[in-house]
Amino acid sequence: MPRRASTGAVLLLVLLSLAVLTVVGIALAFSTESERASAASEWAIERALYAADAGIRWTAAQLSADAGAFLGRPEFADPPGPFGSVSLPLPGHFHGSGGLFSGDPSEDRIRVTVENPGFLGRRADPAASDGDRFFYAFEVRVTGSEAANPARFRREVVADLEVGPLPADFLERGDRGTIIGHTVGVPVRVVNMNWKER
């Protein structure tokens, strides 16, 4: 008889151990799935931030190459509303058949939107002897987001870009109050100041 009692106790211990292990396994599975989703979300948010930063750098390169042509883009010079913007599609480079991050480079899962630069002011070029050369400062807002609607991730970066030296008559106001920059044809430098994430 004592043998039967110990067999029942062992069976009870085994069932209790299985129940505890099942609860621990379910908790670990839930925790792992939660961490995986959190990591994927953080990765997507970082990609949006890097895309927005790339938009700031692209704007700086465009202003450096020809500030007048960039400020005179149709999206900025005659927008359909009070604010114009340039939208640039970028590939997402998700996992594809070629391996990790080898997705189709022709797809456009990320959207970079460069808003119409806002004129902040100008300062005289200290190297110009006659005082007719200036450095012009612009506030540039760029958004990096998922191209889907609604976007699951989105980041905005704001930077002040200083362009110059340029002539005193470089800028004028258009008929809608938009900024028009005249093409100068001389190399200028662009300095990125006050970069911040919004």
C-alpha positions as CSV (number, residue, x, y, z in Angstrom):
1,M,0.0,0.0,0.0
2,P,2.6,2.6,0.7
3,R,3.9,1.9,-2.7
4,R,0.7,3.0,-4.3
5,A,0.7,6.3,-2.3
6,S,4.2,7.2,-3.4
7,T,3.2,6.5,-7.1
8,G,0.3,8.9,-6.7
9,A,2.5,11.5,-5.2
10,V,5.1,11.2,-8.0
11,L,2.3,11.5,-10.6
12,L,1.0,14.6,-8.8
13,L,4.5,16.1,-8.7
14,V,5.0,15.4,-12.4
15,L,1.6,17.1,-13.3
16,L,2.5,20.1,-11.1
17,S,5.9,20.4,-12.7
18,L,4.3,20.3,-16.2
19,A,1.9,23.0,-15.2
20,V,4.6,25.2,-13.9
21,L,6.8,24.6,-17.0
22,T,3.8,25.4,-19.2
23,V,3.1,28.7,-17.5
24,V,6.8,29.6,-17.7
25,G,7.0,28.6,-21.4
26,I,3.9,30.7,-22.2
27,A,5.4,33.7,-20.3
28,L,8.7,33.4,-22.2
29,A,6.9,33.1,-25.5
30,F,4.9,36.3,-24.8
31,S,8.0,38.1,-23.6
32,T,10.0,37.1,-26.7
33,E,7.2,38.2,-29.1
34,S,6.8,41.5,-27.3
35,E,10.6,42.1,-27.5
36,R,10.7,41.2,-31.1
37,A,7.8,43.6,-32.0
38,S,9.5,46.3,-29.9
39,A,12.8,45.8,-31.7
40,A,11.1,45.9,-35.1
41,S,9.3,49.1,-34.2
42,E,12.5,50.7,-33.0
43,W,14.3,49.7,-36.1
44,A,11.6,51.2,-38.3
45,I,11.7,54.5,-36.3
46,E,15.5,54.7,-36.7
47,R,15.2,54.1,-40.4
48,A,12.8,57.1,-40.6
49,L,15.2,59.3,-38.7
50,Y,18.1,58.3,-41.0
51,A,15.9,59.0,-44.0
52,A,15.0,62.4,-42.7
53,D,18.7,63.2,-42.0
54,A,19.4,62.1,-45.6
55,G,16.8,64.6,-46.8
56,I,18.7,67.4,-44.9
57,R,22.0,66.3,-46.5
58,W,20.3,66.2,-50.0
59,T,18.9,69.7,-49.5
60,A,22.4,71.0,-48.5
61,A,23.9,69.4,-51.6
62,Q,21.2,70.9,-53.8
63,L,21.7,74.4,-52.2
64,S,25.5,74.0,-52.7
65,A,25.2,73.0,-56.3
66,D,22.8,75.8,-57.3
67,A,20.8,77.5,-54.6
68,G,18.8,79.6,-57.0
69,A,17.6,76.5,-59.0
70,F,16.7,74.6,-55.9
71,L,14.7,77.5,-54.4
72,G,13.1,78.0,-57.8
73,R,11.8,74.5,-58.0
74,P,8.1,74.3,-59.2
75,E,7.1,72.7,-55.9
76,F,8.4,75.8,-54.0
77,A,7.9,78.6,-56.5
78,D,4.2,78.1,-57.3
79,P,2.8,75.6,-54.8
80,P,-0.9,74.6,-54.8
81,G,-1.2,75.8,-51.2
82,P,0.8,78.0,-48.9
83,F,3.5,75.3,-48.5
84,G,5.2,73.3,-51.2
85,S,7.3,70.2,-50.7
86,V,9.5,67.8,-52.6
87,S,8.8,64.1,-52.1
88,L,11.6,61.6,-52.6
89,P,10.8,57.8,-52.6
90,L,13.5,55.5,-51.2
91,P,13.7,51.7,-51.2
92,G,13.0,49.9,-47.9
93,H,15.6,47.1,-48.5
94,F,13.7,44.6,-46.5
95,H,14.7,40.9,-46.6
96,G,14.4,39.5,-50.1
97,S,15.3,36.4,-52.0
98,G,19.0,37.5,-52.2
99,G,19.5,37.4,-48.4
100,L,19.3,39.9,-45.6
101,F,18.2,43.4,-46.5
102,S,18.4,42.5,-50.2
103,G,14.8,43.6,-51.1
104,D,13.8,45.1,-54.4
105,P,15.7,48.4,-54.9
106,S,13.0,49.7,-57.2
107,E,10.3,49.6,-54.6
108,D,9.6,52.8,-52.5
109,R,8.6,51.9,-49.0
110,I,10.1,55.0,-47.4
111,R,9.1,58.6,-48.3
112,V,11.3,61.6,-47.6
113,T,9.5,65.0,-47.8
114,V,11.4,68.2,-47.9
115,E,9.3,71.2,-47.2
116,N,9.7,74.7,-48.7
117,P,12.8,76.2,-46.9
118,G,11.9,79.2,-44.7
119,F,14.1,82.3,-45.0
120,L,15.6,83.2,-41.6
121,G,17.8,86.1,-42.6
122,R,21.2,87.0,-43.9
123,R,24.5,88.3,-42.6
124,A,27.3,90.2,-44.4
125,D,30.3,88.2,-45.6
126,P,33.2,89.5,-43.5
127,A,35.6,88.6,-46.3
128,A,33.8,90.9,-48.9
129,S,35.4,94.3,-49.0
130,D,32.5,96.1,-50.6
131,G,29.7,94.6,-48.5
132,D,27.7,93.2,-51.4
133,R,28.1,89.5,-50.5
134,F,26.0,87.8,-47.9
135,F,25.4,84.4,-46.2
136,Y,21.7,83.5,-46.3
137,A,20.1,81.2,-43.6
138,F,17.2,78.9,-44.3
139,E,15.2,76.7,-42.0
140,V,14.7,73.3,-43.6
141,R,12.1,70.7,-42.4
142,V,12.3,67.2,-43.6
143,T,10.1,64.2,-42.8
144,G,11.1,60.6,-43.2
145,S,8.2,58.1,-43.0
146,E,6.8,54.8,-44.3
147,A,5.1,55.3,-47.7
148,A,2.0,53.4,-46.5
149,N,-1.2,55.2,-45.5
150,P,-1.3,55.5,-42.5
151,A,2.4,55.4,-41.9
152,R,3.4,53.3,-38.9
153,F,6.6,55.2,-38.4
154,R,7.5,58.9,-39.0
155,R,10.3,61.2,-37.9
156,E,10.9,64.9,-38.6
157,V,14.2,66.7,-38.6
158,V,14.7,70.5,-38.6
159,A,18.0,72.2,-39.5
160,D,19.2,75.7,-40.2
161,L,21.3,75.8,-43.4
162,E,23.5,78.8,-44.2
163,V,24.4,79.3,-47.8
164,G,26.9,81.7,-49.2
165,P,28.6,83.9,-50.0
166,L,25.9,85.1,-52.4
167,P,25.2,88.6,-53.9
168,A,22.8,91.0,-52.1
169,D,20.1,90.7,-54.8
170,F,20.1,86.9,-54.6
171,L,16.6,86.6,-53.1
172,E,13.3,88.2,-54.0
173,R,9.6,87.5,-53.1
174,G,7.3,86.0,-55.7
175,D,3.7,86.9,-56.3
176,R,2.5,84.5,-53.6
177,G,5.2,85.6,-51.1
178,T,7.4,82.6,-52.0
179,I,11.1,82.9,-52.0
180,I,12.8,83.0,-55.4
181,G,16.6,82.6,-55.6
182,H,18.5,83.7,-58.6
183,T,21.0,81.4,-60.2
184,V,24.5,82.7,-59.5
185,G,26.8,80.2,-61.1
186,V,29.5,80.5,-58.4
187,P,30.3,77.7,-55.9
188,V,29.0,78.3,-52.5
189,R,29.3,76.5,-49.2
190,V,26.5,75.3,-47.1
191,V,26.8,75.0,-43.3
192,N,24.4,72.8,-41.3
193,M,23.5,74.4,-38.0
194,N,21.0,73.7,-35.2
195,W,20.1,70.1,-36.3
196,K,17.3,68.7,-34.1
197,E,14.7,66.0,-34.2
198,R,11.1,66.9,-33.8
